[in-house]
Amino acid sequence: MLSRSYFNLLNLDDYSSPTSTRIPRIMNLLDNQEGSNDVVSSTQRRIIVANQLPIKAELNKETQKFSFDWDKDALVLQLKDGFNSDVQFVFIGSLSVQIDPNDQEEVAQLLLDKFQCVPTFLSLDLLNKFYHGFCKHYLWPLFHYMLPVTSHHGVRFDRLMWKAYVSANKIFADKVMEVINPDEDYVWIHDYHLMVLPTLLRKRFHRLKLGFFLHSPFPSSEIYRTLPVRDEILRAFLNCDLVGFHTFDYARHFLSCCSRLLGLDYQSKRGYIELEYYGRTVSVKILPVGIHMDQIESVKSLAETENKVKELVERYRGKIVMLGVDDMDMFKGISLKFLAMGQLLEEHPELRGKVVLVQIVNPARSRGQDIQEVQNETTKVAREINEKFGTSDYEPIVFVNGPVSTQEKVAYFAISECVVVNAVRDGMNLVPYKYTVSRQGSPEIDKAMGVDGTEVPRKSVIIVSEFIGCSPSLSGAIRVNPWNIDSVSDAMTLAVTMSDTEKQMRHEKHYKYVSSHDVAYWARSFDQDLERACRDHYTKRCWGIGFGLGFRIVALGPNFRKLSVEHIVSSYNKTSSRLILLDYDGTVMPQGSVEKTPSSEVISVLNDLCNDPKNVVFIVSGRGKESLSKWFSPCQRLGLSAEHGYFTRWTKDSPWESGVSAVNFEWKKMALPVMEHYTEATDGSFIEQKESALVWHHQEADTDFGSAQAKELHNHLENVLANEPVVVKRGQHIVEVKPQGVSKGIVVESLIASMQTAGKPPDFVLCIGDDRSDEDMFEKIACSIANPSTPTIAEVFACTVGQKPSMAKYYLDDTEDVIKMIQGLSAASVQPPKSANFHASFEGSC
């Protein structure tokens, strides 16, 4: 493997340059056998990072050496089927066994040479804190909706375990660095064990092609917000190019957290869900994983499977078998399933001796008191039911303790009339899919069961919890609330008594879906979307901001740059007819400020600009004219445009003029009652009444409810006012109704035209704003520049506040930068003689 220092050297390129490229890779890390110096041609490569490698390890007791082989049940290995044969794979993860430090280098080289696997050797202490501590006893319960309210309900947040989690992720990041070619390789990270890894990788390679798939549930925002490191993990998700979830519910919870915690709203574009994050687009994909069809089919054809089916058919002859396959886990609902079985036998004595529930229990993936408690409870409930309803030749609940091979599970699936998946919360759960394919049969299984597969219709019944990821895709399943014992018991009764015709119809529906949405389809679809999400990487300039796990990338267009004082002052001094347009809220005045009156400093700077006879200075705001008149009364020569341009005045002493011909405001009588209704129904909302407009504000309301109400109000008002000369617009936390033809863009157009009519066309335009309404100004300025029939404006500076997509070509970070900018211009201004009156030459010509 290459040394860390080598890769650090490769990371010294300048990411702020859109044309920069990395030093090309001249070594193939996978084929770099000793003595080989071959130069390798460029090939597609996917780096798959997961907590565990898809490798099985077996210790030879005589030599005390491990032998290794592929774990064909591992999802990260099976996903290779979704790719062409020319795509190379590198797997990064931990082994399931501890390797002696003295043997680690030898084992690492063996795994790289033979399996293209790069192991992350975690010390036993780190593993216990990272995996058994933070992952399994804190994150796992939390992401499955269980809060550690007391010490008996899970492990509370422990800063030391969190540090271990981050340390383990750093080890994974270092291993990725050893093998990656960031210009060509795609990285695909799997599951909640590695949720901060995207930030660690993005910090090192700004344009890394990075996808993440969460295989567990993502909790609702009410649960997730209890996580002390919620922002660090959420921002790590957003450092990916594509984030995948099994269901819409999980994605919806993630998007809700982004909205509530970070103020990010998503958009749906042509079927793709996207978030804008500091100029980068983060795509969100909803795609339930599938099973490896060929693996199940090959297992079904084995002679050993046929023999096992024969054995099970004989063992349960004359009985109806219901099957459960679950990990020993507090969320699998095994004891609830047993209670439902007991109730079934209680209410239907005729089924005693006929119905058997076989429960295969996979070994627990972690250890601790909670696992032992679940095991004790499950055993206790099963024993009580067996004692109550069992006989010498009948055991209602049969435990099959794992590990159980895939071959044996397929045999159990094949002989079971029904499978019961009763988890109270689960990320996906592929048991119903495997059951469906197994029930499709094979010549070997049909022979073992004594049926003719060409004549006997395939049939199956699935009872599935509504709280697991596979539930939405199984439209023919009997969905249950696992907490409702009566409901589960009734579902079992229905499954046992259901007609063969209905079982056949349900089976056909499920088999059609499962066979067409296998693991290859899932991997291929995710990879295609990852390529799409990364295609614009080199069209933007990128640089990093923030420290530690708060790091993120700012990505901007090649022509979108920060406006420097030196640059604009130089242009300012060369020109003689200047138009300066400033938005107020969010531009001159901070958006979150409670006191909206401009400071004496702002007033002084504006007066300096206005006193320069070469300048026309306007505040262009959505505020009412009374507020603006009051706030800027000390500015004698400042122009004001209120209510998005409906009212305009050139100086303090000039009258307010309307930019729109006489308007009938009868529409207010229809719009106001509708807004009042939504205000009453939405706590935290209020109505702002302007002379020309009505504005409904919901920034103080609940984020999700306010947005939903705003959408509904917008549609409601559009229907009510369909025949009125008004427009209904949604803005940042507002819904506004205003007359047609009113916008800040019209103001810009009118001011430029007035200056041209007065014989003093502007040769310098500075326009600064921060929100959607200001984009109208930027658009009009761009149109004026492109219009060949209008005089050319030599210097144009359209500038947005904040680094975000905009029609402006420049940006300033915040209002503080804006003030510094206009201070720089005011310092460059020349004080006019007292008799000069630049505004008078075209005042009123609007």
Long-range contacts (C-beta under 8 A, 24 or more apart in sequence): 1-29, 1-108, 1-112, 1-118, 1-178, 1-179, 2-27, 2-29, 2-178, 4-174, 4-177, 4-178, 7-177, 7-178, 11-204, 11-205, 15-206, 15-207, 15-541, 15-542, 15-543, 15-544, 16-541, 16-542, 16-543, 17-541, 18-538, 18-539, 18-540, 18-541, 18-558, 21-183, 22-181, 22-182, 22-183, 25-181, 25-184, 29-90, 29-112, 29-178, 29-179, 30-88, 30-90, 30-112, 30-116, 33-113, 42-184, 43-86, 43-87, 43-88, 44-86, 44-87, 44-88, 44-184, 45-87, 45-88, 45-89, 45-90, 45-181, 45-184, 45-185, 45-186, 46-83, 46-87, 46-88, 46-89, 46-90, 46-185, 46-186, 46-187, 46-188, 46-527, 47-89, 47-90, 47-92, 47-176, 47-179, 47-180, 47-185, 47-186, 47-187, 47-188, 48-76, 48-79, 48-89, 48-90, 48-91, 48-92, 48-188, 48-190, 49-91, 49-92, 49-93, 49-172, 49-176, 49-187, 49-188, 49-189, 49-190, 49-194, 49-197, 50-76, 50-91, 50-92, 50-93, 50-189, 50-190, 50-191, 50-193, 50-194, 51-93, 51-94, 51-131, 51-135, 51-190, 51-191, 51-193, 51-194, 52-93, 52-94, 52-95, 52-96, 53-91, 53-92, 53-93, 53-94, 53-95, 53-111, 53-115, 53-117, 53-119, 54-91, 54-93, 54-117, 55-95, 55-96, 55-111, 55-115, 55-117, 56-96, 57-95, 57-96, 57-97, 59-97, 65-103, 66-97, 66-99, 66-107, 68-110, 68-111, 68-114, 68-115, 70-115, 72-295, 73-295, 73-406, 75-190, 75-215, 75-289, 75-519, 76-190, 78-292, 78-295, 78-519, 79-519, 79-520, 79-522, 79-523, 80-523, 81-292, 81-294, 81-518, 81-519, 81-520, 81-523, 82-519, 82-520, 82-521, 82-522, 82-523, 82-524, 82-525, 82-527, 83-523, 83-524, 83-527, 88-116, 89-116, 90-116, 90-117, 90-118, 90-179, 91-115, 91-116, 91-117, 91-118, 92-117, 92-118, 92-120, 92-172, 92-175, 92-176, 92-179, 93-117, 93-119, 93-120, 93-172, 94-119, 94-120, 94-121, 94-122, 94-127, 95-119, 95-121, 98-124, 118-175, 118-178, 118-179, 119-175, 120-168, 120-171, 120-172, 120-175, 122-168, 122-171, 126-164, 126-167, 126-168, 127-168, 129-160, 129-161, 129-164, 129-165, 130-161, 130-164, 130-165, 130-167, 130-168, 130-193, 131-168, 131-193, 131-366, 132-366, 132-367, 132-368, 133-158, 133-161, 133-164, 134-158, 134-161, 134-162, 134-164, 134-165, 135-165, 135-192, 135-193, 136-365, 136-366, 136-368, 137-366, 137-368, 137-370, 139-192, 140-192, 140-216, 140-366, 141-330, 142-219, 142-223, 142-224, 142-226, 142-227, 143-192, 143-216, 143-217, 143-218, 143-219, 144-216, 144-217, 144-219, 144-331, 144-425, 144-426, 145-217, 145-219, 145-220, 145-223, 145-425, 146-330, 146-331, 147-223, 147-226, 154-370, 157-227, 157-228, 157-229, 162-228, 162-229, 165-196, 166-196, 166-549, 168-193, 169-194, 169-195, 169-196, 169-197, 169-200, 170-200, 172-197, 173-197, 173-200, 173-201, 173-204, 176-201, 177-204, 180-205, 180-208, 182-207, 182-208, 182-209, 183-207, 185-209, 186-210, 186-211, 186-527, 186-530, 186-531, 186-534, 187-211, 188-212, 188-213, 188-526, 188-527, 188-530, 189-213, 189-240, 190-215, 191-215, 191-216, 192-216, 195-233, 195-236, 195-237, 196-232, 196-233, 196-236, 196-549, 197-236, 198-236, 198-237, 198-239, 198-240, 199-232, 199-235, 199-236, 199-239, 199-549, 199-551, 199-552, 201-239, 202-239, 202-544, 202-551, 202-552, 202-553, 203-544, 203-551, 206-542, 206-543, 206-544, 206-553, 207-537, 207-538, 207-542, 209-241, 209-530, 209-531, 209-534, 209-537, 210-239, 210-240, 210-241, 210-242, 211-240, 211-241, 211-242, 211-243, 211-244, 211-526, 211-527, 211-530, 211-533, 212-237, 212-240, 212-242, 212-243, 212-244, 213-243, 213-244, 213-245, 213-526, 214-243, 214-244, 214-245, 214-246, 214-250, 214-427, 215-246, 215-289, 215-427, 215-428, 216-427, 217-249, 217-250, 217-425, 217-426, 217-427, 217-469, 218-245, 218-250, 218-251, 218-253, 218-254, 218-257, 219-253, 220-253, 220-256, 221-253, 221-256, 221-257, 221-260, 221-261, 224-253, 224-257, 225-257, 225-260, 225-261, 229-549, 230-257, 230-261, 231-261, 231-262, 231-550, 232-548, 232-549, 232-550, 234-258, 234-261, 234-262, 235-262, 235-549, 235-550, 235-551, 235-552, 236-549, 237-282, 238-262, 238-264, 238-275, 238-277, 238-282, 238-552, 239-551, 239-552, 239-553, 240-282, 241-280, 241-282, 241-283, 241-530, 241-533, 241-534, 242-282, 242-283, 242-284, 242-285, 242-526, 242-529, 242-530, 242-533, 243-282, 243-283, 243-284, 243-285, 244-284, 244-285, 244-286, 244-287, 244-526, 245-284, 245-285, 245-286, 245-287, 246-286, 246-287, 246-288, 246-289, 246-427, 246-428, 246-469, 246-470, 247-286, 247-288, 247-469, 247-472, 248-286, 248-472, 250-286, 250-427, 250-469, 251-284, 251-286, 254-284, 255-284, 256-703, 256-704, 259-703, 259-704, 259-707, 260-703, 260-704, 265-707, 272-529, 272-532, 276-804, 276-805, 277-552, 278-545, 278-552, 278-553, 278-554, 278-555, 278-803, 278-804, 279-540, 279-554, 279-555, 279-556, 279-803, 279-804, 279-805, 280-540, 280-553, 280-555, 281-533, 281-536, 282-533, 283-529, 283-532, 283-533, 285-525, 285-526, 285-529, 287-522, 287-525, 287-526, 288-428, 288-469, 288-470, 288-472, 288-473, 288-517, 288-522, 289-428, 289-430, 289-519, 289-522, 290-430, 290-433, 290-514, 290-517, 290-518, 290-519, 290-520, 290-521, 290-522, 291-430, 291-433, 291-434, 291-437, 291-514, 291-518, 291-519, 292-518, 292-519, 292-520, 293-437, 293-514, 293-515, 293-518, 293-519, 295-406, 296-406, 296-410, 296-434, 296-437, 296-438, 297-437, 297-442, 299-406, 299-407, 299-410, 300-410, 300-414, 300-438, 300-441, 300-442, 300-444, 300-445, 301-442, 301-443, 301-444, 302-407, 302-444, 303-444, 304-407, 305-407, 305-410, 305-411, 305-444, 305-445, 306-444, 306-445, 306-447, 306-448, 307-448, 308-407, 308-408, 308-411, 309-411, 309-414, 309-415, 309-444, 309-445, 309-448, 309-449, 310-448, 311-411, 312-411, 312-412, 312-415, 313-415, 313-448, 313-449, 313-450, 316-356, 316-415, 318-354, 319-353, 319-354, 319-355, 319-356, 320-351, 320-354, 320-355, 320-356, 320-417, 320-418, 320-496, 321-356, 321-358, 321-412, 321-415, 321-416, 321-417, 321-418, 322-355, 322-356, 322-357, 322-358, 322-416, 322-417, 322-418, 322-419, 322-420, 322-492, 322-495, 322-496, 323-357, 323-358, 323-359, 323-360, 323-412, 323-413, 323-416, 323-418, 323-419, 323-420, 323-435, 324-357, 324-358, 324-359, 324-360, 324-419, 324-420, 324-421, 324-422, 325-359, 325-360, 325-362, 325-409, 325-412, 325-419, 325-431, 326-359, 326-360, 326-361, 326-362, 326-421, 326-423, 326-431, 327-361, 327-362, 327-363, 327-364, 327-365, 328-361, 328-362, 328-363, 328-364, 328-371, 328-374, 328-375, 328-378, 329-364, 329-365, 329-371, 329-374, 330-370, 330-371, 330-373, 330-374, 331-423, 331-424, 331-425, 331-426, 332-422, 332-423, 332-424, 332-426, 333-422, 333-423, 333-424, 333-465, 333-482, 334-359, 334-361, 334-374, 334-378, 334-422, 335-374, 335-377, 335-378, 335-381, 336-422, 336-424, 336-482, 336-483, 336-485, 336-488, 337-420, 337-422, 337-482, 337-488, 338-378, 338-381, 338-382, 338-385, 338-397, 339-381, 339-485, 340-422, 340-485, 340-488, 340-489, 340-491, 340-492, 341-385, 341-396, 341-397, 341-489, 341-492, 342-381, 342-384, 342-385, 342-388, 342-389, 342-396, 343-485, 343-486, 343-489, 344-489, 344-492, 344-493, 345-385, 345-389, 345-396, 347-489, 347-493, 348-493, 351-496, 352-389, 352-394, 352-396, 353-391, 353-394, 355-396, 355-492, 355-496, 356-394, 356-395, 356-396, 356-397, 356-398, 357-396, 357-397, 357-398, 357-420, 358-398, 358-400, 358-412, 358-416, 359-397, 359-398, 359-399, 359-400, 360-400, 360-402, 360-404, 360-409, 360-412, 361-399, 361-400, 361-401, 361-402, 362-402, 362-403, 362-404, 363-402, 363-403, 409-434, 410-434, 410-438, 413-438, 413-439, 414-438, 414-439, 414-441, 414-445, 414-448, 414-449, 415-449, 417-460, 417-461, 417-495, 417-496, 417-503, 418-460, 418-461, 418-462, 418-463, 418-492, 418-495, 418-496, 419-460, 419-461, 419-462, 419-463, 420-463, 420-488, 420-492, 421-462, 421-463, 421-464, 421-465, 421-468, 421-470, 422-463, 422-465, 422-480, 422-482, 422-488, 423-465, 423-467, 423-468, 423-482, 424-465, 424-467, 424-482, 424-483, 425-467, 425-468, 426-465, 426-467, 426-468, 426-469, 427-468, 427-469, 428-468, 428-469, 428-470, 429-468, 429-469, 429-470, 430-470, 432-462, 432-464, 432-470, 432-474, 432-477, 432-510, 433-470, 433-514, 435-460, 435-462, 436-460, 436-462, 436-507, 436-510, 436-511, 436-514, 437-511, 437-514, 437-515, 439-507, 440-507, 440-511, 457-500, 457-504, 458-504, 458-507, 458-508, 458-511, 459-500, 459-503, 459-504, 459-506, 459-507, 460-503, 460-506, 460-507, 460-510, 461-495, 461-498, 461-503, 461-506, 462-506, 462-510, 463-488, 463-491, 463-492, 463-495, 473-513, 473-517, 474-510, 474-513, 475-509, 475-513, 476-505, 476-506, 476-507, 476-509, 476-510, 477-506, 477-510, 554-803, 556-803, 556-811, 559-809, 560-806, 560-808, 560-809, 560-810, 560-811, 561-809, 561-810, 561-811, 562-810, 562-811, 562-812, 562-813, 563-797, 563-799, 563-810, 563-811, 563-812, 563-821, 565-820, 565-821, 565-824, 568-766, 568-797, 568-821, 568-824, 568-825, 569-824, 569-825, 569-828, 571-764, 571-794, 571-795, 571-797, 572-764, 572-795, 572-825, 572-828, 573-828, 574-794, 574-795, 575-614, 575-763, 575-764, 575-794, 575-795, 576-614, 576-763, 577-614, 577-755, 577-760, 577-761, 577-762, 577-763, 577-764, 578-612, 578-614, 578-615, 578-616, 578-762, 578-763, 578-764, 578-765, 578-766, 579-616, 579-618, 579-751, 579-752, 579-755, 579-762, 579-764, 579-765, 579-766, 580-609, 580-615, 580-616, 580-617, 580-618, 580-765, 580-766, 580-767, 580-822, 580-825, 581-618, 581-620, 581-747, 581-748, 581-751, 581-765, 581-766, 581-767, 581-768, 581-769, 581-777, 582-617, 582-618, 582-619, 582-620, 582-768, 582-769, 582-818, 582-822, 583-619, 583-620, 583-621, 583-744, 583-768, 583-769, 583-770, 583-771, 583-773, 583-774, 584-619, 584-621, 584-623, 584-628, 585-621, 585-622, 585-623, 585-770, 586-769, 586-770, 586-771, 586-801, 586-815, 587-768, 587-769, 587-770, 587-774, 587-801, 587-815, 587-818, 588-619, 588-815, 588-818, 588-819, 589-815, 590-814, 590-815, 591-770, 596-627, 596-631, 597-631, 598-631, 598-632, 601-819, 602-819, 603-632, 603-634, 603-635, 605-819, 605-822, 605-823, 605-826, 606-632, 606-635, 606-638, 606-822, 607-634, 607-635, 607-636, 607-637, 607-638, 608-826, 608-827, 608-829, 609-822, 609-825, 609-826, 609-829, 610-635, 610-636, 610-637, 610-638, 611-637, 611-829, 611-831, 611-832, 612-829, 612-830, 612-831, 612-832, 613-830, 613-832, 613-833, 613-836, 613-838, 614-829, 614-830, 614-838, 615-829, 615-838, 616-751, 616-755, 616-762, 616-838, 616-839, 618-747, 618-751, 620-644, 620-645, 620-744, 620-747, 620-748, 620-769, 620-777, 622-695, 622-773, 624-690, 624-691, 625-649, 625-656, 625-691, 637-839, 639-751, 639-839, 641-744, 641-747, 643-690, 643-691, 643-692, 643-693, 643-738, 643-742, 644-693, 644-738, 644-742, 644-743, 644-744, 644-747, 644-773, 645-742, 645-743, 645-744, 645-745, 645-746, 645-747, 645-750, 646-690, 646-691, 646-692, 646-693, 646-738, 646-739, 646-742, 647-691, 647-692, 648-747, 648-750, 648-846, 650-839, 650-843, 650-844, 651-839, 651-843, 654-839, 654-843, 654-844, 657-844, 657-846, 659-742, 659-746, 659-747, 659-750, 659-846, 660-692, 660-739, 660-741, 660-742, 663-692, 663-725, 663-739, 664-725, 665-692, 667-721, 667-724, 667-725, 667-726, 667-737, 668-694, 670-720, 670-721, 670-724, 671-717, 671-720, 671-721, 671-726, 671-737, 674-713, 674-716, 674-717, 674-720, 675-713, 675-717, 675-735, 678-709, 678-712, 678-713, 678-716, 681-709, 682-706, 682-709, 685-709, 692-738, 692-739, 692-742, 693-736, 693-737, 693-738, 693-739, 693-742, 694-736, 694-737, 695-734, 695-735, 695-736, 695-737, 696-734, 696-735, 696-736, 697-733, 697-734, 698-733, 698-734, 698-735, 699-732, 699-733, 699-734, 706-733, 710-734, 710-735, 731-771, 731-772, 731-773, 732-771, 732-772, 743-773, 743-776, 744-769, 744-773, 744-774, 744-776, 744-777, 745-776, 745-777, 745-779, 745-780, 746-776, 746-780, 747-777, 748-776, 748-777, 748-780, 748-781, 748-784, 749-780, 749-784, 750-846, 751-846, 752-784, 752-790, 754-842, 754-845, 754-846, 755-842, 756-790, 756-791, 757-842, 757-845, 758-841, 758-842, 758-845, 759-841, 760-838, 760-841, 760-842, 761-790, 761-791, 761-793, 762-793, 763-793, 763-794, 763-795, 764-793, 764-794, 764-795, 764-796, 765-793, 765-795, 765-796, 765-797, 765-798, 766-797, 766-799, 766-825, 767-797, 767-798, 767-799, 767-808, 768-799, 768-800, 768-801, 768-812, 768-818, 768-821, 769-799, 769-800, 769-801, 769-808, 770-800, 770-801, 770-802, 774-800, 775-806, 775-807, 775-808, 778-806, 778-807, 778-808, 779-807, 782-807
